[in-house]
Amino acid sequence: MALLNSKAWFPKTEHNAGNWAPILGASVVINVPDTLYFETGEGVSLQLLASGEPAPTWSIPTGTLPTGLTLTSGGLLSGTVTAAPGSFTVTFQAANASSSDGKQVVFTIVAANSGAPPTLVSTEDMITLINSNFSKQLVATGNPIPTWSVLSGTLPIGVTLSSSGLLSGTPAEQGRFIFTARAVNSAGIASRQLALEVHQVPVILVSGIVNIPNGIAIDVPLSAVGYPAITWGLAGTSALPAGLFLSSSGSIIGSTNEAGIKVVQISAVNQAGVTTQQITLNVALDDTSGGGSTNTTVATSFFAIF
């Protein structure tokens, strides 16, 4: 029998920097699929997910797990399924001293070795653009025809996986989203980790006039949003005042005595495309007139790097 060993994971997006971590003081919110599929005789080790700090304690206030499975107070669902094929409805509860959350989940148990179990054909990473229509049919062989679901991980907002395996929608957020897709029929179960990358052409967030002090070393970060990683440069024949240069990470660095107004074209490039924009630099006549201030709003640099 196959051993299911699922690891809790949240994808990187512009909203979080890596694998999921609890937010201090955040309310408890359970993140468990509506339906869990297992076959009779299957070994299970599945960590259930819930936000909240301190870490919540898990329990089952209503319903009974399929025979052979147990749930620890830490949310680990494990054991070997001995239940006959059928459906079992269970309510999971996760609670800490601050809050609690409940989630009703249906366990679907299927018979082992009956018919042809699913074999997943779709394995490649997928790429699309933010706010554009996306459609990808996941493929699995098997008899009867398998039913699809998302076992773990998160799809981008606006994208869903249908029971027939159609991954579609209009993604509303950028980033790399890793999820585990599962195909199940009466003969068995198959699952695989897949990745969907949502790219965004860089959007430069710099406007107005950037004031540069005279003769003083500076490090002025420019800002843009986009995914994947952004590389900065000067467009065309543009040149910065003598002594200044634009780093590939998007900072104007150096020191200049070249006073006056300078208009330059900057570019932000990633795999999704290139954006150019004109900015105006005002190098003060001396080191007191400019004071190193800037009339433009230069946001803290944002780069979605995975």
N, C-alpha and C positions, 0 to 999 in steps of 0.2 A: 504494500500500500504506500502511497506517496505521502510524504511528510510535508505539510504546509507550514512554512516558517515565514510569517509576514512581519516586516519591520515597519513600525510607524514612521511616516515621513511626510513633510510638507515641502512643496516646491518653492524655489526662490522666485520672488517677484520684486517689484519695486517697493512692496509693502513689508517685506521681511528679508533679512540678510542671509538666511540659510535654513538648515533644518529647524523644524518648529521648536520653539521654546516657550514656556509659560510666561504670561505677563503678570507681574506682581499686582495683586488686587483685582485682577480681572475675574468676571463671573465665570462660573463653570458652564461650559458648553460641550456637549457630547458630539463627536464626529464619527459616527458609525453608519455603514450602509443600511438601508431599509431592509435588505434581504441578504442573508448569508447562506451560501450553498456548500454542502459537504456531501460526501458519499459514505455509505455504510462501510466501516472498516478503515476510514481515513484517519491518519494521525494529524492532529491540529495543534498549532502553537501560534496564536494570533493576539497581538497586543492591541487592545481597544484604546481609542484616542479620546481625550477630553482636555480642554484648556482649563486654566484656573490655577491659582497659587494661594495657599499651599496646594500640593498635588491632591486631587480628590480621591476619595475612597469609593470603590465600586461595590454595588450590590444588585440583587434581583428582587424587587418588591412584589412583582406578579409574574406568573408563568413559571415554567420548568424547562431547563435546558434539555436538549436531546441526551439520552442516556450515554454515558461515557465521557461527557464534557463537564468541566468545572470552571468556575471563574474565581480568580483570586481578588483580594481587596485592592490590589494594584492594577486590576484590569486585564490580567492575562487569561485569555480563554484557551484552554488546553485539554488534551486527552485524546482518546481514540473513540471515534463514533461507533457505538454499538446499536443505536436506534435503527428500527426498520424505516424504510422510505416513508416520507410524510412531511407535514408542516408543523412547526412548533412556534408559537408566539410567546415572546419573552419581553419584559420591560426591564431595560438596564437603567440604573440610577448611579450618577456620580455626584458626590457631595463633599464639600469641605465646610469649615466653620462659617464661611461667608455666604455661600449659595449652593444650589444644587440644580441638576438638570436630569430629565428622564427621556428615554427614547425607546419606542416600541420597535422590535426587530423580529422579522419572520425568518426562522431557520427552515430551509428546504433540504431535506435529506433524500438523496437518490440512491438507487441500488448500484452496487459495484458490479462491473463486468457484465452489463446487460446491453447488447447492441454495440455500436462503435463509439467509443468515447471521443470527445472533441480533440482535435489537433489544431493548434493555432498556426496560421500561415503569416499573419501580419506581424512583422518584427521591427521594421525600420522606423527611425525617428521621423516626425512630421514637422513641417515648417509652414507657417502662414503669416499674413500681415494683420496687424491690429485693425479692427473695424472693417474687415473685409470678409466676404462670405467664404466659409470653409466647409468642405465635405470630404470625408474619407470613409470608405467602407472597410471595416475590419473583417477579416476572413478566417473562418475556422471550418474544418471538415468535421464530420461526425453524423451519426444516425441514432436517434432523430436529430433534426436540425437544432444546433445549440442556441441557447438564449444568452445574451450578453448583459453584463453589468460592470460597474466600477467597484472593485473590491476595496481599494485603498488609494490614497493620494487625492489630488484635487485637480479638476479641469478648470481652465480659465473661465471667468464669468462670461456667459453667453454661449458656451459650448456644452453640448450634452451627448451622451452615448445612448442610443436607442437599444431596445431588446433585440433588434435584428442586427446590431453591430455597426450601425451608421453613426459615425462621429461627425457632428455637424453643428453649425451655428455661426455667429459673428462675434469673435473674441473681443472683449472690451478692456482687456488688460494685457500688458506685455510681460515677457519673461519666459522661462523654461519650466514647464509643468510636467512632472513625472507622476504617473499613475499606474495602477495595476488593473488591467482589464481581465475579466473572467468570462469564460464560455462554459455553459453547463447543459447537459441533457441527461436522460435517464440512464445513460451508460457510464457517465463519469463527468469529470471536471478538469478544465485546463485554465491556467492563468499565466500572464506574462506582463512584465513591467515595460511600459511604453513611454515615450516622451513626445510632447507637443511643444514646439517653440513658436512663440508669437513675437514676430519682429516688428519694430517700429523705426521708420526713417527718423534720423535725428531732428529734433526741434530745438533751435538755438534760443536761449532765454536771455539774450543781451540786447539792450536797445539804448538809445540816447548817446550821451557823450561820456567817455571814460577819462577822467582827469588823472594825469600822471605827474608826480612831483619831479622836479629837475635835480638830477645828480644824486638821487636817493635810490638805493636798491629796493625793488618791489617784487612782489609775487601776487599777482591779481588773477584769481581763478575765474574762468568763464564757465557758463553753465548751459547744459542742454539735457534733454531727456531723449531716450531712445534705447533700443535693444536690437542686437547684442552690443558689445563694447564699442565705444566711440573713440575715434582717433581724430585729433585736431590738426589743422594746418592753415597756411595762407593760400588763398585762391589766386590763380593767374600770376600776374607779375607784382602783386602786392608785396610791400616790404614795410616792416616796422621801423620806427626811428632807430638810428644807430645805437647799439648797445642793448637793445631789447630783442627777445625772441619768444616765439609761441611754442610751448612744449606740446608733445603729442597727447598729453593728458589734459590740455586745455588751460594752462596758466601762462600769462604774460610775465616773463621773468627778466630781470636784469636792471641796468641803470643807464640813463641817457641824459645828455646835455643838449639834445637837439630840440630846442623849444619850438612851439607852434602847433598848428592843427594838422593832423595826419588822418586821412581816410583810407582804410584798408578793408579788404575782403577776406573774411575768415571762412573756413569750411569745417564741417563736422561730418565724418564719414563712418559708416558701419556696413555690415553685409546687406542691410535693407536698402541703402541708398546714400546719397550725399545731399547736404544742405549748405548753401553759401549765404552769407549775410554781410552787409556793410556795417562797419562800426567806425566811430570817430574818436580818435585819441587827441587829447589836449594836453600837451606837455607844457608845464608852467615855465614862465621866463626865468624864475629862480626857485630855490628850494623852499620859499615861504609863501609864494602866491598861490601855488596849487594845494599845498598842504597835504598832498596824497589823497585828497577826498575824491569822490566820484559822484557825479550827478545821475548816474544810471543805477538801476537796481541790479546788482550782480549777485544772483542767487548762489548759494553753496552748490558746488559742482555735484551732479548726480550721474553716476554711471552704473548701469545694470550689468555687472560682470559675473559670469557663472563659470 
